[in-house]
Amino acid sequence: MQANLKFARPLAVALGLFALSGTAYAADVVSEEPPAPAPIAELPVASWAGPYAGLNVGYGFSGHTKEKD
């Protein structure tokens, strides 16, 4: 009977330590969070507060003549 307890007790202790070691590894698990959404770039407000020089030249042509009814 003593021979059976000689191996049973260390085996039970080893199995108990092995069973409890799983929770120690579970504490080190890192859950990755999704990346933060990219910030929305604010568009600059159009400003007409500067000097402006423009030229508008145009000419209209067509092969049709204006006829009265």
Biopython code that builds the backbone (N, CA, C, O; Angstrom):
import numpy as np
from Bio.PDB.StructureBuilder import StructureBuilder

atoms = [
    (1, "MET", "N", (0.825, -1.195, 0.000)),
    (1, "MET", "CA", (0.000, 0.000, 0.000)),
    (1, "MET", "C", (0.867, 1.257, 0.000)),
    (1, "MET", "O", (0.520, 2.254, -0.632)),
    (2, "GLN", "N", (1.986, 1.209, 0.703)),
    (2, "GLN", "CA", (2.889, 2.350, 0.758)),
    (2, "GLN", "C", (3.487, 2.638, -0.611)),
    (2, "GLN", "O", (3.736, 3.799, -0.936)),
    (3, "ALA", "N", (3.718, 1.638, -1.400)),
    (3, "ALA", "CA", (4.310, 1.817, -2.725)),
    (3, "ALA", "C", (3.346, 2.565, -3.637)),
    (3, "ALA", "O", (3.777, 3.365, -4.468)),
    (4, "ASN", "N", (2.056, 2.315, -3.494)),
    (4, "ASN", "CA", (1.062, 3.006, -4.321)),
    (4, "ASN", "C", (0.992, 4.490, -3.968)),
    (4, "ASN", "O", (0.869, 5.322, -4.868)),
    (5, "LEU", "N", (1.066, 4.839, -2.706)),
    (5, "LEU", "CA", (1.013, 6.232, -2.284)),
    (5, "LEU", "C", (2.304, 6.972, -2.619)),
    (5, "LEU", "O", (2.309, 8.196, -2.748)),
    (6, "LYS", "N", (3.386, 6.231, -2.759)),
    (6, "LYS", "CA", (4.673, 6.848, -3.057)),
    (6, "LYS", "C", (4.627, 7.569, -4.412)),
    (6, "LYS", "O", (5.247, 8.620, -4.572)),
    (7, "PHE", "N", (3.901, 7.012, -5.382)),
    (7, "PHE", "CA", (3.800, 7.629, -6.706)),
    (7, "PHE", "C", (2.509, 8.418, -6.898)),
    (7, "PHE", "O", (2.442, 9.313, -7.740)),
    (8, "ALA", "N", (1.497, 8.089, -6.125)),
    (8, "ALA", "CA", (0.194, 8.727, -6.308)),
    (8, "ALA", "C", (0.205, 10.174, -5.817)),
    (8, "ALA", "O", (-0.355, 11.055, -6.471)),
    (9, "ARG", "N", (0.824, 10.419, -4.694)),
    (9, "ARG", "CA", (0.816, 11.771, -4.140)),
    (9, "ARG", "C", (1.582, 12.761, -5.042)),
    (9, "ARG", "O", (1.031, 13.821, -5.339)),
    (10, "PRO", "N", (2.801, 12.484, -5.486)),
    (10, "PRO", "CA", (3.474, 13.421, -6.396)),
    (10, "PRO", "C", (2.733, 13.572, -7.727)),
    (10, "PRO", "O", (2.724, 14.647, -8.326)),
    (11, "LEU", "N", (2.122, 12.492, -8.172)),
    (11, "LEU", "CA", (1.353, 12.570, -9.414)),
    (11, "LEU", "C", (0.137, 13.478, -9.239)),
    (11, "LEU", "O", (-0.183, 14.259, -10.135)),
    (12, "ALA", "N", (-0.536, 13.386, -8.109)),
    (12, "ALA", "CA", (-1.691, 14.243, -7.846)),
    (12, "ALA", "C", (-1.265, 15.704, -7.730)),
    (12, "ALA", "O", (-1.964, 16.592, -8.218)),
    (13, "VAL", "N", (-0.139, 15.959, -7.096)),
    (13, "VAL", "CA", (0.361, 17.328, -6.968)),
    (13, "VAL", "C", (0.736, 17.879, -8.339)),
    (13, "VAL", "O", (0.427, 19.030, -8.648)),
    (14, "ALA", "N", (1.397, 17.071, -9.161)),
    (14, "ALA", "CA", (1.791, 17.513, -10.499)),
    (14, "ALA", "C", (0.565, 17.797, -11.357)),
    (14, "ALA", "O", (0.541, 18.790, -12.084)),
    (15, "LEU", "N", (-0.443, 16.949, -11.287)),
    (15, "LEU", "CA", (-1.668, 17.182, -12.056)),
    (15, "LEU", "C", (-2.404, 18.426, -11.567)),
    (15, "LEU", "O", (-2.965, 19.173, -12.369)),
    (16, "GLY", "N", (-2.401, 18.646, -10.266)),
    (16, "GLY", "CA", (-3.045, 19.845, -9.726)),
    (16, "GLY", "C", (-2.342, 21.118, -10.174)),
    (16, "GLY", "O", (-2.994, 22.095, -10.540)),
    (17, "LEU", "N", (-1.011, 21.108, -10.145)),
    (17, "LEU", "CA", (-0.261, 22.278, -10.604)),
    (17, "LEU", "C", (-0.456, 22.504, -12.097)),
    (17, "LEU", "O", (-0.552, 23.643, -12.555)),
    (18, "PHE", "N", (-0.513, 21.417, -12.848)),
    (18, "PHE", "CA", (-0.735, 21.535, -14.287)),
    (18, "PHE", "C", (-2.122, 22.119, -14.574)),
    (18, "PHE", "O", (-2.276, 22.940, -15.478)),
    (19, "ALA", "N", (-3.120, 21.699, -13.810)),
    (19, "ALA", "CA", (-4.484, 22.202, -14.017)),
    (19, "ALA", "C", (-4.586, 23.681, -13.657)),
    (19, "ALA", "O", (-5.312, 24.424, -14.318)),
    (20, "LEU", "N", (-3.882, 24.117, -12.632)),
    (20, "LEU", "CA", (-3.945, 25.514, -12.215)),
    (20, "LEU", "C", (-3.067, 26.426, -13.068)),
    (20, "LEU", "O", (-3.270, 27.640, -13.071)),
    (21, "SER", "N", (-2.108, 25.873, -13.782)),
    (21, "SER", "CA", (-1.227, 26.717, -14.592)),
    (21, "SER", "C", (-1.936, 27.262, -15.829)),
    (21, "SER", "O", (-1.462, 28.233, -16.419)),
    (22, "GLY", "N", (-3.026, 26.683, -16.227)),
    (22, "GLY", "CA", (-3.771, 27.187, -17.383)),
    (22, "GLY", "C", (-4.334, 28.575, -17.146)),
    (22, "GLY", "O", (-4.402, 29.374, -18.080)),
    (23, "THR", "N", (-4.732, 28.877, -15.943)),
    (23, "THR", "CA", (-5.279, 30.202, -15.662)),
    (23, "THR", "C", (-4.190, 31.262, -15.676)),
    (23, "THR", "O", (-4.467, 32.423, -15.980)),
    (24, "ALA", "N", (-2.958, 30.889, -15.354)),
    (24, "ALA", "CA", (-1.869, 31.858, -15.392)),
    (24, "ALA", "C", (-1.579, 32.275, -16.831)),
    (24, "ALA", "O", (-1.289, 33.445, -17.083)),
    (25, "TYR", "N", (-1.650, 31.361, -17.758)),
    (25, "TYR", "CA", (-1.435, 31.707, -19.158)),
    (25, "TYR", "C", (-2.611, 32.496, -19.717)),
    (25, "TYR", "O", (-2.431, 33.331, -20.603)),
    (26, "ALA", "N", (-3.789, 32.245, -19.218)),
    (26, "ALA", "CA", (-4.964, 32.960, -19.719)),
    (26, "ALA", "C", (-4.906, 34.439, -19.353)),
    (26, "ALA", "O", (-5.506, 35.264, -20.043)),
    (27, "ALA", "N", (-4.204, 34.786, -18.293)),
    (27, "ALA", "CA", (-4.111, 36.191, -17.900)),
    (27, "ALA", "C", (-3.245, 36.984, -18.868)),
    (27, "ALA", "O", (-3.368, 38.206, -18.943)),
    (28, "ASP", "N", (-2.374, 36.312, -19.607)),
    (28, "ASP", "CA", (-1.477, 37.000, -20.530)),
    (28, "ASP", "C", (-2.064, 37.180, -21.918)),
    (28, "ASP", "O", (-1.407, 37.745, -22.793)),
    (29, "VAL", "N", (-3.269, 36.718, -22.136)),
    (29, "VAL", "CA", (-3.884, 36.849, -23.454)),
    (29, "VAL", "C", (-4.203, 38.318, -23.701)),
    (29, "VAL", "O", (-4.816, 38.981, -22.864)),
    (30, "VAL", "N", (-3.786, 38.815, -24.847)),
    (30, "VAL", "CA", (-4.016, 40.212, -25.201)),
    (30, "VAL", "C", (-5.060, 40.249, -26.303)),
    (30, "VAL", "O", (-4.890, 39.634, -27.356)),
    (31, "SER", "N", (-6.123, 40.962, -26.057)),
    (31, "SER", "CA", (-7.134, 41.113, -27.105)),
    (31, "SER", "C", (-6.831, 42.393, -27.869)),
    (31, "SER", "O", (-6.689, 43.467, -27.285)),
    (32, "GLU", "N", (-6.735, 42.257, -29.184)),
    (32, "GLU", "CA", (-6.412, 43.419, -30.011)),
    (32, "GLU", "C", (-7.671, 44.232, -30.274)),
    (32, "GLU", "O", (-8.700, 43.699, -30.687)),
    (33, "GLU", "N", (-7.570, 45.515, -30.031)),
    (33, "GLU", "CA", (-8.693, 46.400, -30.294)),
    (33, "GLU", "C", (-8.624, 46.856, -31.738)),
    (33, "GLU", "O", (-7.533, 47.010, -32.288)),
    (34, "PRO", "N", (-9.768, 47.072, -32.356)),
    (34, "PRO", "CA", (-9.722, 47.571, -33.738)),
    (34, "PRO", "C", (-9.116, 48.969, -33.762)),
    (34, "PRO", "O", (-9.261, 49.730, -32.805)),
    (35, "PRO", "N", (-8.443, 49.303, -34.846)),
    (35, "PRO", "CA", (-7.827, 50.634, -34.907)),
    (35, "PRO", "C", (-8.885, 51.731, -34.882)),
    (35, "PRO", "O", (-10.009, 51.550, -35.350)),
    (36, "ALA", "N", (-8.498, 52.852, -34.332)),
    (36, "ALA", "CA", (-9.420, 53.988, -34.263)),
    (36, "ALA", "C", (-9.721, 54.481, -35.677)),
    (36, "ALA", "O", (-8.847, 54.444, -36.544)),
    (37, "PRO", "N", (-10.940, 54.939, -35.915)),
    (37, "PRO", "CA", (-11.250, 55.441, -37.256)),
    (37, "PRO", "C", (-10.398, 56.656, -37.594)),
    (37, "PRO", "O", (-10.033, 57.447, -36.725)),
    (38, "ALA", "N", (-10.096, 56.778, -38.862)),
    (38, "ALA", "CA", (-9.267, 57.894, -39.317)),
    (38, "ALA", "C", (-10.015, 59.208, -39.101)),
    (38, "ALA", "O", (-11.223, 59.276, -39.327)),
    (39, "PRO", "N", (-9.315, 60.238, -38.670)),
    (39, "PRO", "CA", (-9.995, 61.523, -38.465)),
    (39, "PRO", "C", (-10.475, 62.095, -39.797)),
    (39, "PRO", "O", (-9.827, 61.935, -40.831)),
    (40, "ILE", "N", (-11.599, 62.751, -39.747)),
    (40, "ILE", "CA", (-12.175, 63.354, -40.948)),
    (40, "ILE", "C", (-11.489, 64.695, -41.186)),
    (40, "ILE", "O", (-11.479, 65.569, -40.320)),
    (41, "ALA", "N", (-10.927, 64.834, -42.360)),
    (41, "ALA", "CA", (-10.231, 66.082, -42.690)),
    (41, "ALA", "C", (-11.260, 67.176, -42.967)),
    (41, "ALA", "O", (-12.175, 66.996, -43.771)),
    (42, "GLU", "N", (-11.098, 68.293, -42.298)),
    (42, "GLU", "CA", (-12.011, 69.407, -42.515)),
    (42, "GLU", "C", (-11.567, 70.171, -43.751)),
    (42, "GLU", "O", (-10.401, 70.546, -43.874)),
    (43, "LEU", "N", (-12.492, 70.396, -44.655)),
    (43, "LEU", "CA", (-12.179, 71.124, -45.871)),
    (43, "LEU", "C", (-12.114, 72.616, -45.575)),
    (43, "LEU", "O", (-12.919, 73.125, -44.795)),
    (44, "PRO", "N", (-11.174, 73.317, -46.182)),
    (44, "PRO", "CA", (-11.097, 74.760, -45.944)),
    (44, "PRO", "C", (-12.300, 75.466, -46.566)),
    (44, "PRO", "O", (-12.795, 75.076, -47.624)),
    (45, "VAL", "N", (-12.740, 76.482, -45.901)),
    (45, "VAL", "CA", (-13.863, 77.266, -46.393)),
    (45, "VAL", "C", (-13.356, 78.159, -47.521)),
    (45, "VAL", "O", (-12.328, 78.821, -47.380)),
    (46, "ALA", "N", (-14.081, 78.178, -48.646)),
    (46, "ALA", "CA", (-13.670, 79.002, -49.778)),
    (46, "ALA", "C", (-13.730, 80.471, -49.382)),
    (46, "ALA", "O", (-14.710, 80.929, -48.794)),
    (47, "SER", "N", (-12.689, 81.189, -49.707)),
    (47, "SER", "CA", (-12.624, 82.598, -49.371)),
    (47, "SER", "C", (-12.373, 83.399, -50.643)),
    (47, "SER", "O", (-11.438, 83.107, -51.388)),
    (48, "TRP", "N", (-13.199, 84.403, -50.891)),
    (48, "TRP", "CA", (-13.051, 85.282, -52.048)),
    (48, "TRP", "C", (-12.483, 86.624, -51.599)),
    (48, "TRP", "O", (-12.741, 87.646, -52.235)),
    (49, "ALA", "N", (-11.725, 86.634, -50.530)),
    (49, "ALA", "CA", (-11.251, 87.882, -49.951)),
    (49, "ALA", "C", (-9.943, 88.375, -50.561)),
    (49, "ALA", "O", (-9.331, 89.287, -50.006)),
    (50, "GLY", "N", (-9.494, 87.816, -51.669)),
    (50, "GLY", "CA", (-8.240, 88.259, -52.261)),
    (50, "GLY", "C", (-8.481, 89.011, -53.561)),
    (50, "GLY", "O", (-9.620, 89.117, -54.013)),
    (51, "PRO", "N", (-7.426, 89.528, -54.160)),
    (51, "PRO", "CA", (-7.578, 90.232, -55.443)),
    (51, "PRO", "C", (-7.969, 89.248, -56.545)),
    (51, "PRO", "O", (-7.603, 88.073, -56.512)),
    (52, "TYR", "N", (-8.710, 89.749, -57.504)),
    (52, "TYR", "CA", (-9.175, 88.909, -58.598)),
    (52, "TYR", "C", (-9.111, 89.707, -59.887)),
    (52, "TYR", "O", (-9.604, 90.834, -59.942)),
    (53, "ALA", "N", (-8.523, 89.150, -60.903)),
    (53, "ALA", "CA", (-8.505, 89.782, -62.223)),
    (53, "ALA", "C", (-8.984, 88.738, -63.217)),
    (53, "ALA", "O", (-8.460, 87.625, -63.263)),
    (54, "GLY", "N", (-9.965, 89.096, -63.998)),
    (54, "GLY", "CA", (-10.491, 88.141, -64.951)),
    (54, "GLY", "C", (-10.819, 88.802, -66.268)),
    (54, "GLY", "O", (-11.000, 90.018, -66.332)),
    (55, "LEU", "N", (-10.896, 88.012, -67.314)),
    (55, "LEU", "CA", (-11.196, 88.521, -68.642)),
    (55, "LEU", "C", (-12.206, 87.574, -69.256)),
    (55, "LEU", "O", (-12.021, 86.358, -69.239)),
    (56, "ASN", "N", (-13.262, 88.128, -69.792)),
    (56, "ASN", "CA", (-14.291, 87.309, -70.398)),
    (56, "ASN", "C", (-14.514, 87.807, -71.813)),
    (56, "ASN", "O", (-15.032, 88.905, -72.017)),
    (57, "VAL", "N", (-14.132, 87.017, -72.772)),
    (57, "VAL", "CA", (-14.294, 87.372, -74.179)),
    (57, "VAL", "C", (-15.000, 86.206, -74.845)),
    (57, "VAL", "O", (-14.635, 85.048, -74.644)),
    (58, "GLY", "N", (-16.001, 86.515, -75.630)),
    (58, "GLY", "CA", (-16.697, 85.441, -76.314)),
    (58, "GLY", "C", (-17.314, 85.906, -77.615)),
    (58, "GLY", "O", (-17.541, 87.099, -77.816)),
    (59, "TYR", "N", (-17.579, 84.970, -78.486)),
    (59, "TYR", "CA", (-18.205, 85.281, -79.764)),
    (59, "TYR", "C", (-19.030, 84.072, -80.140)),
    (59, "TYR", "O", (-18.576, 82.934, -80.021)),
    (60, "GLY", "N", (-20.240, 84.322, -80.592)),
    (60, "GLY", "CA", (-21.101, 83.241, -81.019)),
    (60, "GLY", "C", (-21.273, 83.245, -82.522)),
    (60, "GLY", "O", (-21.442, 84.307, -83.122)),
    (61, "PHE", "N", (-21.234, 82.082, -83.138)),
    (61, "PHE", "CA", (-21.434, 82.015, -84.585)),
    (61, "PHE", "C", (-22.208, 80.755, -84.925)),
    (61, "PHE", "O", (-22.157, 79.753, -84.211)),
    (62, "SER", "N", (-22.921, 80.835, -86.027)),
    (62, "SER", "CA", (-23.712, 79.714, -86.496)),
    (62, "SER", "C", (-24.002, 79.923, -87.976)),
    (62, "SER", "O", (-23.918, 81.047, -88.471)),
    (63, "GLY", "N", (-24.330, 78.889, -88.660)),
    (63, "GLY", "CA", (-24.647, 78.992, -90.075)),
    (63, "GLY", "C", (-26.101, 79.358, -90.321)),
    (63, "GLY", "O", (-26.499, 79.533, -91.473)),
    (64, "HIS", "N", (-26.889, 79.475, -89.290)),
    (64, "HIS", "CA", (-28.315, 79.780, -89.444)),
    (64, "HIS", "C", (-28.523, 81.290, -89.450)),
    (64, "HIS", "O", (-27.812, 82.043, -88.785)),
    (65, "THR", "N", (-29.505, 81.697, -90.212)),
    (65, "THR", "CA", (-29.897, 83.109, -90.227)),
    (65, "THR", "C", (-31.222, 83.255, -89.528)),
    (65, "THR", "O", (-32.033, 82.329, -89.505)),
    (66, "LYS", "N", (-31.435, 84.408, -88.965)),
    (66, "LYS", "CA", (-32.677, 84.653, -88.258)),
    (66, "LYS", "C", (-33.739, 85.075, -89.268)),
    (66, "LYS", "O", (-33.583, 86.078, -89.965)),
    (67, "GLU", "N", (-34.804, 84.313, -89.338)),
    (67, "GLU", "CA", (-35.891, 84.625, -90.261)),
    (67, "GLU", "C", (-37.157, 84.856, -89.466)),
    (67, "GLU", "O", (-37.422, 84.166, -88.481)),
    (68, "LYS", "N", (-37.934, 85.830, -89.898)),
    (68, "LYS", "CA", (-39.210, 86.095, -89.257)),
    (68, "LYS", "C", (-40.275, 85.263, -89.947)),
    (68, "LYS", "O", (-40.171, 84.980, -91.141)),
    (69, "ASP", "N", (-41.280, 84.876, -89.214)),
    (69, "ASP", "CA", (-42.398, 84.118, -89.783)),
    (69, "ASP", "C", (-43.360, 84.993, -90.495)),
    (69, "ASP", "O", (-44.357, 84.507, -91.030)),
]
sb = StructureBuilder()
sb.init_structure("model")
sb.init_model(0)
sb.init_chain("A")
sb.init_seg("    ")
for serial, (resi, resn, name, xyz) in enumerate(atoms, 1):
    if name == "N":
        sb.init_residue(resn, " ", resi, " ")
    sb.init_atom(name, np.array(xyz, "f"), 0.0, 1.0, " ", f" {name:<3s}", serial, name[0])
structure = sb.get_structure()
